[in-house]
């Protein structure tokens, strides 16, 4: 069962997948992700790329080989990020110099509201390993407030009907 969903993936999902499903062992998992990238159904904001390449590991090398996954910020995304930060300033850790979290949400919002993207029955789904914990401001919390579906990587695999 395949879908036409477009997934906006957070650093946390790629990092966790790399940690628990090494690319040299779980080859079919990574091939499926690469297929989604080729189909433009798996995307991430460029900020995710910047977080991933900080480490010199398999994931960093994979990200460098799959640049098509990463979307450069648009003027609309910048505006959406500014609105998110105004409404939910604690989504960004003041001790960190960068955070992809508001960019993940902004990209999902932009894709959901773009006229050419809203044709057909295509869902935009955020993929993150973060969890809702009370009122703590994390990706799933803001997605819930903005009516954006948010799932973890295993739920994405289930939606796509993947079996390994």
Number of C-alpha atoms within 10 A of each C-alpha: 7 8 12 15 18 22 23 25 28 28 23 20 18 19 16 14 19 18 12 9 15 15 17 9 9 14 12 14 17 18 12 14 15 18 12 18 20 14 12 15 19 23 25 27 27 18 21 25 21 17 17 21 16 9 11 9 11 15 19 19 13 16 18 15 10 14 14 15 25 21 15 11 15 13 8 14 22 15 12 19 21 16 14 18 14 10 11 15 14 13 19 17 10 10 6 7 7 13 17 22 21 25 25 27 29 25 27 25 21 16 19 19 11 11 9 9 15 13 9 8 10 14 18 24 24 28 27 24 21 16 15 14 10 7 7 13 16 19 24 24 20 21 18 12 8 11 10 19 15 26 21 19 20 14 13 18 16 11 14 15 11 15 8 7
